[in-house]
C-alpha cells in the first residue's frame, strides 16, 4: 500500500477518495508525490519519496491514473535493469493506491524543481515519449539524496534488497 501525495491543484482533479490517514507505505519506493503540468498535452509528474525517481504520465483520462502510474513505474524500473521479480513485488505492493495531500516540504521542493525541468523539456522536445522524459528527469542530481541521480539511487535501493535476499538464501 502507498499514498500518492498530490498537490492541491491535482487533488481537485482526482476523482478517487482522499485519505488523511498517515499510513506507512509498504513499498520499497515509499509514497509518491504528484503534480500536474498544464501544458499541451497535460502531464502528471510523480516522484518517489525515497529515491525521488520521477515518472511522467498523461493527465488526459485522469480516472485511469492508477493503472497508468503502475505501468509507467514498471517501464522505468525495467529500463533501469531492476530484477523482474523485484519489480513484480513492488507493483504488487502498490495495489490499493490511495490519494492524499502532500506532507513533506522537502520532497515537495524536489517535485517543484522537477516540474520546472519537465516544463522546459516539454517545450524543447514536444514529441519526446513520456518514458524518455521520466528517464531524462531521473538524471538530475538531487540534494535530498546526497546529489545522486534518482535513477542511481533507485538502482542502489533495489540492489541492496536483492543482496539481502540473496544472502538469506
Phi and psi in radians as a Rosetta constraint file:
Dihedral C 1 N 2 CA 2 C 2 CIRCULARHARMONIC -2.655 0.35
Dihedral N 2 CA 2 C 2 N 3 CIRCULARHARMONIC 2.880 0.35
Dihedral C 2 N 3 CA 3 C 3 CIRCULARHARMONIC -2.038 0.35
Dihedral N 3 CA 3 C 3 N 4 CIRCULARHARMONIC 2.306 0.35
Dihedral C 3 N 4 CA 4 C 4 CIRCULARHARMONIC -1.555 0.35
Dihedral N 4 CA 4 C 4 N 5 CIRCULARHARMONIC 1.972 0.35
Dihedral C 4 N 5 CA 5 C 5 CIRCULARHARMONIC -1.624 0.35
Dihedral N 5 CA 5 C 5 N 6 CIRCULARHARMONIC 1.816 0.35
Dihedral C 5 N 6 CA 6 C 6 CIRCULARHARMONIC -1.687 0.35
Dihedral N 6 CA 6 C 6 N 7 CIRCULARHARMONIC 2.594 0.35
Dihedral C 6 N 7 CA 7 C 7 CIRCULARHARMONIC -1.175 0.35
Dihedral N 7 CA 7 C 7 N 8 CIRCULARHARMONIC 2.857 0.35
Dihedral C 7 N 8 CA 8 C 8 CIRCULARHARMONIC -1.029 0.35
Dihedral N 8 CA 8 C 8 N 9 CIRCULARHARMONIC -0.722 0.35
Dihedral C 8 N 9 CA 9 C 9 CIRCULARHARMONIC -1.179 0.35
Dihedral N 9 CA 9 C 9 N 10 CIRCULARHARMONIC -0.494 0.35
Dihedral C 9 N 10 CA 10 C 10 CIRCULARHARMONIC -1.417 0.35
Dihedral N 10 CA 10 C 10 N 11 CIRCULARHARMONIC -0.681 0.35
Dihedral C 10 N 11 CA 11 C 11 CIRCULARHARMONIC -0.995 0.35
Dihedral N 11 CA 11 C 11 N 12 CIRCULARHARMONIC -0.606 0.35
Dihedral C 11 N 12 CA 12 C 12 CIRCULARHARMONIC -1.121 0.35
Dihedral N 12 CA 12 C 12 N 13 CIRCULARHARMONIC -0.445 0.35
Dihedral C 12 N 13 CA 13 C 13 CIRCULARHARMONIC -1.671 0.35
Dihedral N 13 CA 13 C 13 N 14 CIRCULARHARMONIC -0.344 0.35
Dihedral C 13 N 14 CA 14 C 14 CIRCULARHARMONIC -1.361 0.35
Dihedral N 14 CA 14 C 14 N 15 CIRCULARHARMONIC 2.218 0.35
Dihedral C 14 N 15 CA 15 C 15 CIRCULARHARMONIC -1.540 0.35
Dihedral N 15 CA 15 C 15 N 16 CIRCULARHARMONIC -0.079 0.35
Dihedral C 15 N 16 CA 16 C 16 CIRCULARHARMONIC -1.273 0.35
Dihedral N 16 CA 16 C 16 N 17 CIRCULARHARMONIC 2.654 0.35
Dihedral C 16 N 17 CA 17 C 17 CIRCULARHARMONIC -1.117 0.35
Dihedral N 17 CA 17 C 17 N 18 CIRCULARHARMONIC 2.543 0.35
Dihedral C 17 N 18 CA 18 C 18 CIRCULARHARMONIC -1.796 0.35
Dihedral N 18 CA 18 C 18 N 19 CIRCULARHARMONIC 2.544 0.35
Dihedral C 18 N 19 CA 19 C 19 CIRCULARHARMONIC -1.988 0.35
Dihedral N 19 CA 19 C 19 N 20 CIRCULARHARMONIC 2.560 0.35
Dihedral C 19 N 20 CA 20 C 20 CIRCULARHARMONIC -1.889 0.35
Dihedral N 20 CA 20 C 20 N 21 CIRCULARHARMONIC -0.045 0.35
Dihedral C 20 N 21 CA 21 C 21 CIRCULARHARMONIC -1.176 0.35
Dihedral N 21 CA 21 C 21 N 22 CIRCULARHARMONIC 2.465 0.35
Dihedral C 21 N 22 CA 22 C 22 CIRCULARHARMONIC -1.736 0.35
Dihedral N 22 CA 22 C 22 N 23 CIRCULARHARMONIC 1.665 0.35
Dihedral C 22 N 23 CA 23 C 23 CIRCULARHARMONIC -1.863 0.35
Dihedral N 23 CA 23 C 23 N 24 CIRCULARHARMONIC 2.305 0.35
Dihedral C 23 N 24 CA 24 C 24 CIRCULARHARMONIC -1.172 0.35
Dihedral N 24 CA 24 C 24 N 25 CIRCULARHARMONIC 2.211 0.35
Dihedral C 24 N 25 CA 25 C 25 CIRCULARHARMONIC -1.180 0.35
Dihedral N 25 CA 25 C 25 N 26 CIRCULARHARMONIC 2.556 0.35
Dihedral C 25 N 26 CA 26 C 26 CIRCULARHARMONIC -1.643 0.35
Dihedral N 26 CA 26 C 26 N 27 CIRCULARHARMONIC -0.139 0.35
Dihedral C 26 N 27 CA 27 C 27 CIRCULARHARMONIC -1.452 0.35
Dihedral N 27 CA 27 C 27 N 28 CIRCULARHARMONIC 2.736 0.35
Dihedral C 27 N 28 CA 28 C 28 CIRCULARHARMONIC -1.170 0.35
Dihedral N 28 CA 28 C 28 N 29 CIRCULARHARMONIC -0.671 0.35
Dihedral C 28 N 29 CA 29 C 29 CIRCULARHARMONIC -1.425 0.35
Dihedral N 29 CA 29 C 29 N 30 CIRCULARHARMONIC -0.075 0.35
Dihedral C 29 N 30 CA 30 C 30 CIRCULARHARMONIC 1.327 0.35
Dihedral N 30 CA 30 C 30 N 31 CIRCULARHARMONIC -2.869 0.35
Dihedral C 30 N 31 CA 31 C 31 CIRCULARHARMONIC -1.204 0.35
Dihedral N 31 CA 31 C 31 N 32 CIRCULARHARMONIC 2.886 0.35
Dihedral C 31 N 32 CA 32 C 32 CIRCULARHARMONIC -2.139 0.35
Dihedral N 32 CA 32 C 32 N 33 CIRCULARHARMONIC 2.527 0.35
Dihedral C 32 N 33 CA 33 C 33 CIRCULARHARMONIC -1.868 0.35
Dihedral N 33 CA 33 C 33 N 34 CIRCULARHARMONIC 2.448 0.35
Dihedral C 33 N 34 CA 34 C 34 CIRCULARHARMONIC -2.406 0.35
Dihedral N 34 CA 34 C 34 N 35 CIRCULARHARMONIC 2.573 0.35
Dihedral C 34 N 35 CA 35 C 35 CIRCULARHARMONIC -2.555 0.35
Dihedral N 35 CA 35 C 35 N 36 CIRCULARHARMONIC 2.785 0.35
Dihedral C 35 N 36 CA 36 C 36 CIRCULARHARMONIC -1.929 0.35
Dihedral N 36 CA 36 C 36 N 37 CIRCULARHARMONIC 2.388 0.35
Dihedral C 36 N 37 CA 37 C 37 CIRCULARHARMONIC -1.823 0.35
Dihedral N 37 CA 37 C 37 N 38 CIRCULARHARMONIC 2.060 0.35
Dihedral C 37 N 38 CA 38 C 38 CIRCULARHARMONIC -1.494 0.35
Dihedral N 38 CA 38 C 38 N 39 CIRCULARHARMONIC 1.278 0.35
Dihedral C 38 N 39 CA 39 C 39 CIRCULARHARMONIC -2.015 0.35
Dihedral N 39 CA 39 C 39 N 40 CIRCULARHARMONIC -3.041 0.35
Dihedral C 39 N 40 CA 40 C 40 CIRCULARHARMONIC -2.024 0.35
Dihedral N 40 CA 40 C 40 N 41 CIRCULARHARMONIC 1.930 0.35
Dihedral C 40 N 41 CA 41 C 41 CIRCULARHARMONIC -1.389 0.35
Dihedral N 41 CA 41 C 41 N 42 CIRCULARHARMONIC 2.792 0.35
Dihedral C 41 N 42 CA 42 C 42 CIRCULARHARMONIC -1.207 0.35
Dihedral N 42 CA 42 C 42 N 43 CIRCULARHARMONIC 2.489 0.35
Dihedral C 42 N 43 CA 43 C 43 CIRCULARHARMONIC -2.317 0.35
Dihedral N 43 CA 43 C 43 N 44 CIRCULARHARMONIC 2.677 0.35
Dihedral C 43 N 44 CA 44 C 44 CIRCULARHARMONIC -1.996 0.35
Dihedral N 44 CA 44 C 44 N 45 CIRCULARHARMONIC 2.239 0.35
Dihedral C 44 N 45 CA 45 C 45 CIRCULARHARMONIC -1.839 0.35
Dihedral N 45 CA 45 C 45 N 46 CIRCULARHARMONIC 2.238 0.35
Dihedral C 45 N 46 CA 46 C 46 CIRCULARHARMONIC -2.126 0.35
Dihedral N 46 CA 46 C 46 N 47 CIRCULARHARMONIC 2.427 0.35
Dihedral C 46 N 47 CA 47 C 47 CIRCULARHARMONIC -2.266 0.35
Dihedral N 47 CA 47 C 47 N 48 CIRCULARHARMONIC 2.487 0.35
Dihedral C 47 N 48 CA 48 C 48 CIRCULARHARMONIC -1.223 0.35
Dihedral N 48 CA 48 C 48 N 49 CIRCULARHARMONIC 2.398 0.35
Dihedral C 48 N 49 CA 49 C 49 CIRCULARHARMONIC -1.141 0.35
Dihedral N 49 CA 49 C 49 N 50 CIRCULARHARMONIC -0.587 0.35
Dihedral C 49 N 50 CA 50 C 50 CIRCULARHARMONIC -1.537 0.35
Dihedral N 50 CA 50 C 50 N 51 CIRCULARHARMONIC -0.649 0.35
Dihedral C 50 N 51 CA 51 C 51 CIRCULARHARMONIC -2.089 0.35
Dihedral N 51 CA 51 C 51 N 52 CIRCULARHARMONIC -0.067 0.35
Dihedral C 51 N 52 CA 52 C 52 CIRCULARHARMONIC 1.097 0.35
Dihedral N 52 CA 52 C 52 N 53 CIRCULARHARMONIC 0.363 0.35
Dihedral C 52 N 53 CA 53 C 53 CIRCULARHARMONIC -1.045 0.35
Dihedral N 53 CA 53 C 53 N 54 CIRCULARHARMONIC 2.146 0.35
Dihedral C 53 N 54 CA 54 C 54 CIRCULARHARMONIC -1.582 0.35
Dihedral N 54 CA 54 C 54 N 55 CIRCULARHARMONIC 2.523 0.35
Dihedral C 54 N 55 CA 55 C 55 CIRCULARHARMONIC -2.389 0.35
Dihedral N 55 CA 55 C 55 N 56 CIRCULARHARMONIC 2.242 0.35
Dihedral C 55 N 56 CA 56 C 56 CIRCULARHARMONIC -1.950 0.35
Dihedral N 56 CA 56 C 56 N 57 CIRCULARHARMONIC 2.268 0.35
Dihedral C 56 N 57 CA 57 C 57 CIRCULARHARMONIC -2.286 0.35
Dihedral N 57 CA 57 C 57 N 58 CIRCULARHARMONIC 2.747 0.35
Dihedral C 57 N 58 CA 58 C 58 CIRCULARHARMONIC -1.198 0.35
Dihedral N 58 CA 58 C 58 N 59 CIRCULARHARMONIC 2.541 0.35
Dihedral C 58 N 59 CA 59 C 59 CIRCULARHARMONIC -1.508 0.35
Dihedral N 59 CA 59 C 59 N 60 CIRCULARHARMONIC -0.352 0.35
Dihedral C 59 N 60 CA 60 C 60 CIRCULARHARMONIC -1.099 0.35
Dihedral N 60 CA 60 C 60 N 61 CIRCULARHARMONIC 2.377 0.35
Dihedral C 60 N 61 CA 61 C 61 CIRCULARHARMONIC 1.181 0.35
Dihedral N 61 CA 61 C 61 N 62 CIRCULARHARMONIC 0.854 0.35
Dihedral C 61 N 62 CA 62 C 62 CIRCULARHARMONIC -1.006 0.35
Dihedral N 62 CA 62 C 62 N 63 CIRCULARHARMONIC -0.325 0.35
Dihedral C 62 N 63 CA 63 C 63 CIRCULARHARMONIC -1.074 0.35
Dihedral N 63 CA 63 C 63 N 64 CIRCULARHARMONIC -0.418 0.35
Dihedral C 63 N 64 CA 64 C 64 CIRCULARHARMONIC -1.697 0.35
Dihedral N 64 CA 64 C 64 N 65 CIRCULARHARMONIC 0.331 0.35
Dihedral C 64 N 65 CA 65 C 65 CIRCULARHARMONIC -0.983 0.35
Dihedral N 65 CA 65 C 65 N 66 CIRCULARHARMONIC -0.776 0.35
Dihedral C 65 N 66 CA 66 C 66 CIRCULARHARMONIC -1.002 0.35
Dihedral N 66 CA 66 C 66 N 67 CIRCULARHARMONIC -0.820 0.35
Dihedral C 66 N 67 CA 67 C 67 CIRCULARHARMONIC -1.203 0.35
Dihedral N 67 CA 67 C 67 N 68 CIRCULARHARMONIC -0.752 0.35
Dihedral C 67 N 68 CA 68 C 68 CIRCULARHARMONIC -1.109 0.35
Dihedral N 68 CA 68 C 68 N 69 CIRCULARHARMONIC -0.726 0.35
Dihedral C 68 N 69 CA 69 C 69 CIRCULARHARMONIC -1.083 0.35
Dihedral N 69 CA 69 C 69 N 70 CIRCULARHARMONIC -0.900 0.35
Dihedral C 69 N 70 CA 70 C 70 CIRCULARHARMONIC -1.133 0.35
Dihedral N 70 CA 70 C 70 N 71 CIRCULARHARMONIC -0.620 0.35
Dihedral C 70 N 71 CA 71 C 71 CIRCULARHARMONIC -1.127 0.35
Dihedral N 71 CA 71 C 71 N 72 CIRCULARHARMONIC -0.714 0.35
Dihedral C 71 N 72 CA 72 C 72 CIRCULARHARMONIC -1.189 0.35
Dihedral N 72 CA 72 C 72 N 73 CIRCULARHARMONIC -0.671 0.35
Dihedral C 72 N 73 CA 73 C 73 CIRCULARHARMONIC -1.070 0.35
Dihedral N 73 CA 73 C 73 N 74 CIRCULARHARMONIC -0.777 0.35
Dihedral C 73 N 74 CA 74 C 74 CIRCULARHARMONIC -0.996 0.35
Dihedral N 74 CA 74 C 74 N 75 CIRCULARHARMONIC -0.830 0.35
Dihedral C 74 N 75 CA 75 C 75 CIRCULARHARMONIC -1.086 0.35
Dihedral N 75 CA 75 C 75 N 76 CIRCULARHARMONIC -0.800 0.35
Dihedral C 75 N 76 CA 76 C 76 CIRCULARHARMONIC -1.140 0.35
Dihedral N 76 CA 76 C 76 N 77 CIRCULARHARMONIC -0.815 0.35
Dihedral C 76 N 77 CA 77 C 77 CIRCULARHARMONIC -1.106 0.35
Dihedral N 77 CA 77 C 77 N 78 CIRCULARHARMONIC -0.627 0.35
Dihedral C 77 N 78 CA 78 C 78 CIRCULARHARMONIC -1.109 0.35
Dihedral N 78 CA 78 C 78 N 79 CIRCULARHARMONIC -0.814 0.35
Dihedral C 78 N 79 CA 79 C 79 CIRCULARHARMONIC -1.120 0.35
Dihedral N 79 CA 79 C 79 N 80 CIRCULARHARMONIC -0.562 0.35
Dihedral C 79 N 80 CA 80 C 80 CIRCULARHARMONIC -1.293 0.35
Dihedral N 80 CA 80 C 80 N 81 CIRCULARHARMONIC -0.118 0.35
Dihedral C 80 N 81 CA 81 C 81 CIRCULARHARMONIC 1.466 0.35
Dihedral N 81 CA 81 C 81 N 82 CIRCULARHARMONIC 0.369 0.35
Dihedral C 81 N 82 CA 82 C 82 CIRCULARHARMONIC -1.226 0.35
Dihedral N 82 CA 82 C 82 N 83 CIRCULARHARMONIC 2.460 0.35
Dihedral C 82 N 83 CA 83 C 83 CIRCULARHARMONIC -1.010 0.35
Dihedral N 83 CA 83 C 83 N 84 CIRCULARHARMONIC 2.344 0.35
Dihedral C 83 N 84 CA 84 C 84 CIRCULARHARMONIC -0.950 0.35
Dihedral N 84 CA 84 C 84 N 85 CIRCULARHARMONIC -0.666 0.35
Dihedral C 84 N 85 CA 85 C 85 CIRCULARHARMONIC -1.163 0.35
Dihedral N 85 CA 85 C 85 N 86 CIRCULARHARMONIC -0.571 0.35
Dihedral C 85 N 86 CA 86 C 86 CIRCULARHARMONIC -1.267 0.35
Dihedral N 86 CA 86 C 86 N 87 CIRCULARHARMONIC -0.620 0.35
Dihedral C 86 N 87 CA 87 C 87 CIRCULARHARMONIC -1.104 0.35
Dihedral N 87 CA 87 C 87 N 88 CIRCULARHARMONIC -0.808 0.35
Dihedral C 87 N 88 CA 88 C 88 CIRCULARHARMONIC -1.092 0.35
Dihedral N 88 CA 88 C 88 N 89 CIRCULARHARMONIC -0.677 0.35
Dihedral C 88 N 89 CA 89 C 89 CIRCULARHARMONIC -1.099 0.35
Dihedral N 89 CA 89 C 89 N 90 CIRCULARHARMONIC -0.786 0.35
Dihedral C 89 N 90 CA 90 C 90 CIRCULARHARMONIC -1.084 0.35
Dihedral N 90 CA 90 C 90 N 91 CIRCULARHARMONIC -0.790 0.35
Dihedral C 90 N 91 CA 91 C 91 CIRCULARHARMONIC -1.153 0.35
Dihedral N 91 CA 91 C 91 N 92 CIRCULARHARMONIC -0.640 0.35
Dihedral C 91 N 92 CA 92 C 92 CIRCULARHARMONIC -1.096 0.35
Dihedral N 92 CA 92 C 92 N 93 CIRCULARHARMONIC -0.677 0.35
Dihedral C 92 N 93 CA 93 C 93 CIRCULARHARMONIC -1.288 0.35
Dihedral N 93 CA 93 C 93 N 94 CIRCULARHARMONIC -0.295 0.35
Dihedral C 93 N 94 CA 94 C 94 CIRCULARHARMONIC -1.419 0.35
Dihedral N 94 CA 94 C 94 N 95 CIRCULARHARMONIC -0.125 0.35
Dihedral C 94 N 95 CA 95 C 95 CIRCULARHARMONIC -1.148 0.35
Dihedral N 95 CA 95 C 95 N 96 CIRCULARHARMONIC 2.604 0.35
Dihedral C 95 N 96 CA 96 C 96 CIRCULARHARMONIC 1.409 0.35
Dihedral N 96 CA 96 C 96 N 97 CIRCULARHARMONIC 0.559 0.35
Dihedral C 96 N 97 CA 97 C 97 CIRCULARHARMONIC -0.960 0.35
Dihedral N 97 CA 97 C 97 N 98 CIRCULARHARMONIC 2.366 0.35
Dihedral C 97 N 98 CA 98 C 98 CIRCULARHARMONIC -2.143 0.35
Dihedral N 98 CA 98 C 98 N 99 CIRCULARHARMONIC 2.757 0.35
Dihedral C 98 N 99 CA 99 C 99 CIRCULARHARMONIC -2.093 0.35
Dihedral N 99 CA 99 C 99 N 100 CIRCULARHARMONIC 2.399 0.35
Dihedral C 99 N 100 CA 100 C 100 CIRCULARHARMONIC -2.677 0.35
Dihedral N 100 CA 100 C 100 N 101 CIRCULARHARMONIC -3.104 0.35
Dihedral C 100 N 101 CA 101 C 101 CIRCULARHARMONIC -1.525 0.35
Dihedral N 101 CA 101 C 101 N 102 CIRCULARHARMONIC 2.819 0.35
Dihedral C 101 N 102 CA 102 C 102 CIRCULARHARMONIC -1.179 0.35
Dihedral N 102 CA 102 C 102 N 103 CIRCULARHARMONIC 2.584 0.35
Dihedral C 102 N 103 CA 103 C 103 CIRCULARHARMONIC -2.325 0.35
Dihedral N 103 CA 103 C 103 N 104 CIRCULARHARMONIC -0.261 0.35
Dihedral C 103 N 104 CA 104 C 104 CIRCULARHARMONIC -1.956 0.35
Dihedral N 104 CA 104 C 104 N 105 CIRCULARHARMONIC 1.928 0.35
Dihedral C 104 N 105 CA 105 C 105 CIRCULARHARMONIC -1.188 0.35
Dihedral N 105 CA 105 C 105 N 106 CIRCULARHARMONIC -0.516 0.35
Dihedral C 105 N 106 CA 106 C 106 CIRCULARHARMONIC -1.175 0.35
Dihedral N 106 CA 106 C 106 N 107 CIRCULARHARMONIC -0.752 0.35
Dihedral C 106 N 107 CA 107 C 107 CIRCULARHARMONIC -1.206 0.35
Dihedral N 107 CA 107 C 107 N 108 CIRCULARHARMONIC -0.674 0.35
Dihedral C 107 N 108 CA 108 C 108 CIRCULARHARMONIC -1.076 0.35
Dihedral N 108 CA 108 C 108 N 109 CIRCULARHARMONIC -0.657 0.35
Dihedral C 108 N 109 CA 109 C 109 CIRCULARHARMONIC -1.095 0.35
Dihedral N 109 CA 109 C 109 N 110 CIRCULARHARMONIC -0.724 0.35
Dihedral C 109 N 110 CA 110 C 110 CIRCULARHARMONIC -1.146 0.35
Dihedral N 110 CA 110 C 110 N 111 CIRCULARHARMONIC -0.703 0.35
Dihedral C 110 N 111 CA 111 C 111 CIRCULARHARMONIC -1.041 0.35
Dihedral N 111 CA 111 C 111 N 112 CIRCULARHARMONIC -0.751 0.35
Dihedral C 111 N 112 CA 112 C 112 CIRCULARHARMONIC -1.120 0.35
Dihedral N 112 CA 112 C 112 N 113 CIRCULARHARMONIC -0.683 0.35
Dihedral C 112 N 113 CA 113 C 113 CIRCULARHARMONIC -1.075 0.35
Dihedral N 113 CA 113 C 113 N 114 CIRCULARHARMONIC -0.795 0.35
Dihedral C 113 N 114 CA 114 C 114 CIRCULARHARMONIC -1.111 0.35
Dihedral N 114 CA 114 C 114 N 115 CIRCULARHARMONIC -0.625 0.35
Dihedral C 114 N 115 CA 115 C 115 CIRCULARHARMONIC -1.079 0.35
Dihedral N 115 CA 115 C 115 N 116 CIRCULARHARMONIC -0.701 0.35
Dihedral C 115 N 116 CA 116 C 116 CIRCULARHARMONIC -1.057 0.35
Dihedral N 116 CA 116 C 116 N 117 CIRCULARHARMONIC -0.830 0.35
Dihedral C 116 N 117 CA 117 C 117 CIRCULARHARMONIC -1.135 0.35
Dihedral N 117 CA 117 C 117 N 118 CIRCULARHARMONIC -0.694 0.35
Dihedral C 117 N 118 CA 118 C 118 CIRCULARHARMONIC -1.082 0.35
Dihedral N 118 CA 118 C 118 N 119 CIRCULARHARMONIC -0.746 0.35
Dihedral C 118 N 119 CA 119 C 119 CIRCULARHARMONIC -1.063 0.35
Dihedral N 119 CA 119 C 119 N 120 CIRCULARHARMONIC -0.772 0.35
Dihedral C 119 N 120 CA 120 C 120 CIRCULARHARMONIC -1.099 0.35
Dihedral N 120 CA 120 C 120 N 121 CIRCULARHARMONIC -0.821 0.35
Dihedral C 120 N 121 CA 121 C 121 CIRCULARHARMONIC -1.072 0.35
Dihedral N 121 CA 121 C 121 N 122 CIRCULARHARMONIC -0.665 0.35
Dihedral C 121 N 122 CA 122 C 122 CIRCULARHARMONIC -1.108 0.35
Dihedral N 122 CA 122 C 122 N 123 CIRCULARHARMONIC -0.686 0.35
Dihedral C 122 N 123 CA 123 C 123 CIRCULARHARMONIC -1.303 0.35
Dihedral N 123 CA 123 C 123 N 124 CIRCULARHARMONIC -0.648 0.35
Dihedral C 123 N 124 CA 124 C 124 CIRCULARHARMONIC -1.242 0.35
Dihedral N 124 CA 124 C 124 N 125 CIRCULARHARMONIC -0.741 0.35
Dihedral C 124 N 125 CA 125 C 125 CIRCULARHARMONIC -2.241 0.35
Dihedral N 125 CA 125 C 125 N 126 CIRCULARHARMONIC 1.280 0.35
Dihedral C 125 N 126 CA 126 C 126 CIRCULARHARMONIC -1.106 0.35
Dihedral N 126 CA 126 C 126 N 127 CIRCULARHARMONIC -0.376 0.35
Dihedral C 126 N 127 CA 127 C 127 CIRCULARHARMONIC -1.745 0.35
Dihedral N 127 CA 127 C 127 N 128 CIRCULARHARMONIC 0.102 0.35
Dihedral C 127 N 128 CA 128 C 128 CIRCULARHARMONIC -1.136 0.35
Dihedral N 128 CA 128 C 128 N 129 CIRCULARHARMONIC 2.410 0.35
Dihedral C 128 N 129 CA 129 C 129 CIRCULARHARMONIC -1.134 0.35
Dihedral N 129 CA 129 C 129 N 130 CIRCULARHARMONIC 2.565 0.35
Dihedral C 129 N 130 CA 130 C 130 CIRCULARHARMONIC -1.095 0.35
Dihedral N 130 CA 130 C 130 N 131 CIRCULARHARMONIC -0.575 0.35
Dihedral C 130 N 131 CA 131 C 131 CIRCULARHARMONIC -1.082 0.35
Dihedral N 131 CA 131 C 131 N 132 CIRCULARHARMONIC -0.736 0.35
Dihedral C 131 N 132 CA 132 C 132 CIRCULARHARMONIC -1.132 0.35
Dihedral N 132 CA 132 C 132 N 133 CIRCULARHARMONIC -0.665 0.35
Dihedral C 132 N 133 CA 133 C 133 CIRCULARHARMONIC -1.107 0.35
Dihedral N 133 CA 133 C 133 N 134 CIRCULARHARMONIC -0.743 0.35
Dihedral C 133 N 134 CA 134 C 134 CIRCULARHARMONIC -1.003 0.35
Dihedral N 134 CA 134 C 134 N 135 CIRCULARHARMONIC -0.831 0.35
Dihedral C 134 N 135 CA 135 C 135 CIRCULARHARMONIC -1.179 0.35
Dihedral N 135 CA 135 C 135 N 136 CIRCULARHARMONIC -0.674 0.35
Dihedral C 135 N 136 CA 136 C 136 CIRCULARHARMONIC -1.125 0.35
Dihedral N 136 CA 136 C 136 N 137 CIRCULARHARMONIC -0.759 0.35
Dihedral C 136 N 137 CA 137 C 137 CIRCULARHARMONIC -1.102 0.35
Dihedral N 137 CA 137 C 137 N 138 CIRCULARHARMONIC -0.586 0.35
Dihedral C 137 N 138 CA 138 C 138 CIRCULARHARMONIC -1.189 0.35
Dihedral N 138 CA 138 C 138 N 139 CIRCULARHARMONIC -0.126 0.35
Dihedral C 138 N 139 CA 139 C 139 CIRCULARHARMONIC -1.797 0.35
Dihedral N 139 CA 139 C 139 N 140 CIRCULARHARMONIC 0.383 0.35
Dihedral C 139 N 140 CA 140 C 140 CIRCULARHARMONIC -1.789 0.35
Dihedral N 140 CA 140 C 140 N 141 CIRCULARHARMONIC 2.145 0.35
Dihedral C 140 N 141 CA 141 C 141 CIRCULARHARMONIC -1.139 0.35
Dihedral N 141 CA 141 C 141 N 142 CIRCULARHARMONIC 2.463 0.35
Dihedral C 141 N 142 CA 142 C 142 CIRCULARHARMONIC -2.214 0.35
Dihedral N 142 CA 142 C 142 N 143 CIRCULARHARMONIC 2.246 0.35
Dihedral C 142 N 143 CA 143 C 143 CIRCULARHARMONIC -1.018 0.35
Dihedral N 143 CA 143 C 143 N 144 CIRCULARHARMONIC -0.767 0.35
Dihedral C 143 N 144 CA 144 C 144 CIRCULARHARMONIC -1.079 0.35
Dihedral N 144 CA 144 C 144 N 145 CIRCULARHARMONIC -0.288 0.35
Dihedral C 144 N 145 CA 145 C 145 CIRCULARHARMONIC -2.036 0.35
Dihedral N 145 CA 145 C 145 N 146 CIRCULARHARMONIC 0.599 0.35
Dihedral C 145 N 146 CA 146 C 146 CIRCULARHARMONIC 1.232 0.35
Dihedral N 146 CA 146 C 146 N 147 CIRCULARHARMONIC 0.574 0.35
Dihedral C 146 N 147 CA 147 C 147 CIRCULARHARMONIC 1.048 0.35
Dihedral N 147 CA 147 C 147 N 148 CIRCULARHARMONIC 0.486 0.35
Dihedral C 147 N 148 CA 148 C 148 CIRCULARHARMONIC -1.496 0.35
Dihedral N 148 CA 148 C 148 N 149 CIRCULARHARMONIC 2.879 0.35
Dihedral C 148 N 149 CA 149 C 149 CIRCULARHARMONIC -1.407 0.35
Dihedral N 149 CA 149 C 149 N 150 CIRCULARHARMONIC 2.428 0.35
Dihedral C 149 N 150 CA 150 C 150 CIRCULARHARMONIC -0.981 0.35
Dihedral N 150 CA 150 C 150 N 151 CIRCULARHARMONIC -0.600 0.35
Dihedral C 150 N 151 CA 151 C 151 CIRCULARHARMONIC -1.113 0.35
Dihedral N 151 CA 151 C 151 N 152 CIRCULARHARMONIC -0.740 0.35
Dihedral C 151 N 152 CA 152 C 152 CIRCULARHARMONIC -1.197 0.35
Dihedral N 152 CA 152 C 152 N 153 CIRCULARHARMONIC -0.728 0.35
Dihedral C 152 N 153 CA 153 C 153 CIRCULARHARMONIC -1.066 0.35
Dihedral N 153 CA 153 C 153 N 154 CIRCULARHARMONIC -0.647 0.35
Dihedral C 153 N 154 CA 154 C 154 CIRCULARHARMONIC -1.201 0.35
Dihedral N 154 CA 154 C 154 N 155 CIRCULARHARMONIC -0.783 0.35
Dihedral C 154 N 155 CA 155 C 155 CIRCULARHARMONIC -1.024 0.35
Dihedral N 155 CA 155 C 155 N 156 CIRCULARHARMONIC -0.771 0.35
Dihedral C 155 N 156 CA 156 C 156 CIRCULARHARMONIC -1.087 0.35
Dihedral N 156 CA 156 C 156 N 157 CIRCULARHARMONIC -0.753 0.35
Dihedral C 156 N 157 CA 157 C 157 CIRCULARHARMONIC -1.060 0.35
Dihedral N 157 CA 157 C 157 N 158 CIRCULARHARMONIC -0.855 0.35
Dihedral C 157 N 158 CA 158 C 158 CIRCULARHARMONIC -1.205 0.35
Dihedral N 158 CA 158 C 158 N 159 CIRCULARHARMONIC -0.586 0.35
Dihedral C 158 N 159 CA 159 C 159 CIRCULARHARMONIC -1.142 0.35
Dihedral N 159 CA 159 C 159 N 160 CIRCULARHARMONIC -0.683 0.35
Dihedral C 159 N 160 CA 160 C 160 CIRCULARHARMONIC -1.135 0.35
Dihedral N 160 CA 160 C 160 N 161 CIRCULARHARMONIC -0.687 0.35
Dihedral C 160 N 161 CA 161 C 161 CIRCULARHARMONIC -1.170 0.35
Dihedral N 161 CA 161 C 161 N 162 CIRCULARHARMONIC -0.722 0.35
Dihedral C 161 N 162 CA 162 C 162 CIRCULARHARMONIC -1.114 0.35
Dihedral N 162 CA 162 C 162 N 163 CIRCULARHARMONIC -0.707 0.35
Dihedral C 162 N 163 CA 163 C 163 CIRCULARHARMONIC -1.140 0.35
Dihedral N 163 CA 163 C 163 N 164 CIRCULARHARMONIC -0.701 0.35
Dihedral C 163 N 164 CA 164 C 164 CIRCULARHARMONIC -1.126 0.35
Dihedral N 164 CA 164 C 164 N 165 CIRCULARHARMONIC -0.782 0.35
Dihedral C 164 N 165 CA 165 C 165 CIRCULARHARMONIC -1.095 0.35
Dihedral N 165 CA 165 C 165 N 166 CIRCULARHARMONIC -0.699 0.35
Dihedral C 165 N 166 CA 166 C 166 CIRCULARHARMONIC -1.185 0.35
Dihedral N 166 CA 166 C 166 N 167 CIRCULARHARMONIC -0.621 0.35
Dihedral C 166 N 167 CA 167 C 167 CIRCULARHARMONIC -1.175 0.35
Dihedral N 167 CA 167 C 167 N 168 CIRCULARHARMONIC -0.575 0.35
Dihedral C 167 N 168 CA 168 C 168 CIRCULARHARMONIC -1.238 0.35
Dihedral N 168 CA 168 C 168 N 169 CIRCULARHARMONIC -0.631 0.35
